[in-house]
């Protein structure tokens, strides 16, 4: 007597699909989808802040605000965006969501950060560490003369 194990029709369809397109292709597509989902994930400083979606002059941003700082992540596709125009749009989006004056916008075409003045003055600029001092010496035998110029390798040490 043969025993038949019932497999739901949907599971059979999924198995047939996986077999026909190949498991590796399926896993590649799934990995790409998971990777793309993280494209508008907040930076560590803004985790937990709910995003507000705003469109300014054709650029769409997810804006998060925490205290006197804001973050805008551009979520739409634009052909060859430059930071100059995007910077102004991101600043306007962060001002609309926060209700504060934007003092400074930094970042790039995809993710911008702002210091906000909400009536009690802007937050202080983050201090950057002092530049390192570097000492370099040419690597003997690495000189290459090309078109009247000399290229060489340098061995550098920071202290």
C-alpha positions in Angstrom: 0.0 0.0 0.0 1.5 3.3 -1.1 1.2 6.3 1.2 0.8 9.7 -0.3 1.8 12.8 1.5 -0.3 15.8 0.6 1.6 18.8 -0.5 -0.4 22.0 -0.8 -0.8 23.3 -4.4 1.0 26.5 -3.6 4.0 24.7 -2.3 4.1 22.6 -5.5 3.8 25.8 -7.6 6.7 27.3 -5.6 8.9 24.2 -6.1 8.1 24.2 -9.8 9.0 27.9 -10.1 12.3 27.4 -8.2 13.2 24.5 -10.4 12.3 26.3 -13.6 14.2 29.5 -12.9 16.9 27.9 -11.0 17.5 28.2 -7.3 20.6 30.4 -7.7 18.7 32.9 -9.8 16.0 33.0 -7.2 18.4 33.5 -4.4 20.2 36.2 -6.3 17.0 38.1 -6.9 16.0 37.7 -3.2 19.4 39.0 -2.1 19.1 42.0 -4.4 15.6 42.7 -3.1 16.8 42.6 0.5 19.7 44.8 -0.3 17.5 47.4 -2.0 15.1 47.5 0.9 17.9 49.0 3.1 18.5 51.9 0.7 16.6 54.4 2.8 17.6 53.0 6.3 18.3 55.7 8.8 21.9 56.4 9.8 22.8 55.3 13.4 22.2 58.8 14.8 18.6 58.8 13.5 17.5 55.2 14.3 14.1 55.2 15.9 13.0 58.5 14.3 10.0 58.0 12.1 10.5 59.3 8.5 8.3 61.8 6.8 8.2 61.6 3.0 8.4 65.0 1.3 8.8 66.0 -2.4 10.5 69.2 -3.3 10.9 70.3 -6.9 10.8 66.7 -8.1 13.2 65.2 -5.5 11.5 62.9 -2.9 13.1 62.6 0.5 12.5 60.6 3.7 13.3 63.1 6.4 14.1 62.2 10.0 14.5 64.8 12.8 16.1 64.4 16.2 16.5 67.4 18.4 18.5 70.0 16.5 19.7 67.8 13.6 17.9 66.3 10.6 18.6 63.7 7.9 17.1 63.6 4.4 17.5 60.4 2.3 16.6 60.9 -1.4 14.4 57.9 -2.4 13.5 58.7 -6.0 15.6 58.1 -9.2 17.2 61.1 -10.9 19.6 61.1 -13.8 23.1 62.2 -12.8 22.1 64.4 -9.8 24.6 66.9 -8.5 24.8 67.8 -4.8 24.3 71.5 -5.4 20.6 71.4 -6.5 19.9 68.4 -4.3 21.5 70.2 -1.3 19.0 73.1 -1.6 16.0 70.7 -2.0 17.1 68.5 0.9 17.5 71.7 3.0 14.0 72.8 2.1 12.6 69.4 2.9 14.2 69.3 6.3 13.0 72.8 7.1 9.4 71.8 6.2 9.4 68.7 8.3 11.3 70.2 11.3 9.7 73.7 11.3 13.2 75.0 12.1 15.7 77.1 10.1 18.4 75.0 8.4 21.8 76.4 9.3 24.0 74.0 7.3 23.5 71.1 4.9 26.2 68.5 4.3 26.3 65.1 2.7 25.9 63.9 -0.9 23.3 63.3 -3.6 21.7 60.4 -1.7 21.9 61.4 2.0 22.0 64.9 3.5 22.4 66.0 7.1 21.5 69.4 8.5 22.1 71.5 11.6 18.9 73.2 12.7 18.2 76.4 14.5 14.8 75.9 16.3 14.9 79.2 18.2 17.6 78.4 20.7 20.6 78.7 18.3 22.1 76.1 16.1 24.0 73.1 17.6 27.7 73.4 17.7 29.7 72.1 14.7 31.3 68.7 15.3 34.9 69.1 16.0 37.2 67.3 13.7 40.4 65.7 15.0 43.7 67.5 14.2 45.2 66.4 10.9 47.9 63.7 11.1 51.5 64.6 10.3 52.8 62.4 7.5 56.4 61.8 6.5 57.1 60.3 3.1 60.2 59.1 1.4 60.5 58.0 -2.3 60.8 54.2 -2.9 64.2 53.6 -4.6 63.8 52.2 -8.2 60.1 53.2 -8.5 60.6 56.2 -10.8 58.8 56.0 -14.2 59.3 58.8 -16.7 56.2 59.5 -18.9 55.7 62.4 -21.2 58.3 64.5 -19.5 57.0 63.9 -16.0 58.3 61.5 -13.4 56.0 59.2 -11.4 57.3 57.4 -8.3 56.0 55.4 -5.3 56.2 57.0 -1.8 56.5 55.2 1.5 54.7 57.2 4.1 54.3 57.0 7.8 51.8 58.9 10.0 52.7 60.1 13.4 
